[in-house]
Structure formats: C-alpha cells, structure tokens
Amino acid sequence: MLVHCDRCKKKVEGEWGESFTSGFYNVTPPSYWAKYARPYETVVCDCCMWKDPGYIADYGDMNAKSCVDGVRFEVLHEP
C-alpha cells in the first residue's frame, strides 16, 4: 500500500492491517500512537516518527538507523 506521510508529505510504502501498520504509524485516535500526532495528522512515516521528540523521549534515539526519501535503511557497523 502506498500512503502519504502527513508530516513530510513523502510517499511511503507499507502495510495497514486490521491491528498493525508497517512502514508508517496510524496516529488517529484511539490508536496508541495518537499521542505523538500533530493536529490534522493521520499517517506519520517511520522516519518522521523516529525524529519526534516525544517518541525519542519514550523509545530512545534511532540514530543507528537512517532514512532517505521516506525509506528506512539499517546502518550496519562492522568491527
């Protein structure tokens, strides 16, 4: 499924099932993630959510991950 992030306006590929999302967050009430939503947002991509100060305060900084054009990439560190 292709959605638009309400925060960065980029197109994001993901899945929206009955009880889950992947690639983005459903931030509409009564979703748990609604507490991170700004007014009038319904969908926030992973990249934008991971930059949200409230999300960072609750889950930590996702600086081990990198986002480019709304797509998450794992950053691997070799010893």
C-alpha positions as CSV (number, residue, x, y, z in Angstrom):
1,M,0.0,0.0,0.0
2,L,1.2,3.5,-0.8
3,V,0.4,6.3,1.6
4,H,1.5,9.9,2.1
5,C,3.1,11.0,5.4
6,D,1.2,13.9,6.8
7,R,4.4,15.3,8.3
8,C,6.9,15.2,5.5
9,K,4.5,14.8,2.6
10,K,6.5,11.9,1.1
11,K,5.1,8.8,-0.4
12,V,5.7,5.7,1.9
13,E,5.3,2.1,1.0
14,G,3.9,-0.1,3.8
15,E,1.1,-2.2,5.1
16,W,-2.0,-1.3,7.1
17,G,-3.7,-4.4,8.6
18,E,-6.6,-4.7,11.0
19,S,-4.4,-4.4,14.1
20,F,-1.0,-3.2,12.7
21,T,0.9,-0.9,10.4
22,S,4.3,-1.4,8.8
23,G,6.4,1.5,7.4
24,F,4.3,4.2,8.9
25,Y,2.2,4.9,12.0
26,N,-1.6,5.3,12.2
27,V,-1.8,8.3,14.6
28,T,-5.6,8.7,14.6
29,P,-7.4,8.2,17.9
30,P,-7.9,5.8,19.6
31,S,-4.5,4.5,18.2
32,Y,-1.8,4.3,20.9
33,W,0.4,6.4,18.5
34,A,-2.1,9.3,18.6
35,K,-0.2,10.8,21.5
36,Y,2.6,11.7,19.0
37,A,0.3,13.2,16.4
38,R,0.2,16.9,15.5
39,P,-3.1,18.4,14.6
40,Y,-4.7,17.0,11.5
41,E,-2.2,14.2,11.1
42,T,-3.5,10.6,10.4
43,V,-0.3,8.9,9.0
44,V,3.3,9.5,10.0
45,C,6.1,7.6,8.3
46,D,8.8,5.7,10.4
47,C,11.4,8.4,9.6
48,C,9.3,11.3,10.9
49,M,8.2,9.4,13.9
50,W,11.7,8.5,14.9
51,K,12.6,12.2,14.8
52,D,9.7,13.2,17.0
53,P,10.9,14.5,20.4
54,G,8.1,12.6,22.3
55,Y,8.9,9.3,20.6
56,I,12.6,9.8,21.3
57,A,11.9,10.5,24.9
58,D,9.9,7.3,25.2
59,Y,11.9,4.9,22.9
60,G,15.3,6.5,22.5
61,D,17.2,8.0,19.6
62,M,17.1,5.9,16.4
63,N,20.4,7.3,15.3
64,A,21.5,3.8,14.4
65,K,19.0,3.9,11.6
66,S,19.0,6.2,8.6
67,C,16.1,7.4,6.5
68,V,16.3,8.5,2.9
69,D,13.3,9.6,0.9
70,G,10.9,8.1,3.4
71,V,12.6,4.7,3.3
72,R,14.3,3.2,6.3
73,F,17.7,1.7,5.9
74,E,19.6,-0.2,8.6
75,V,23.0,1.2,9.2
76,L,25.4,-1.7,9.9
77,H,28.6,-1.1,11.8
78,E,31.4,-3.6,11.2
79,P,34.1,-4.1,13.9
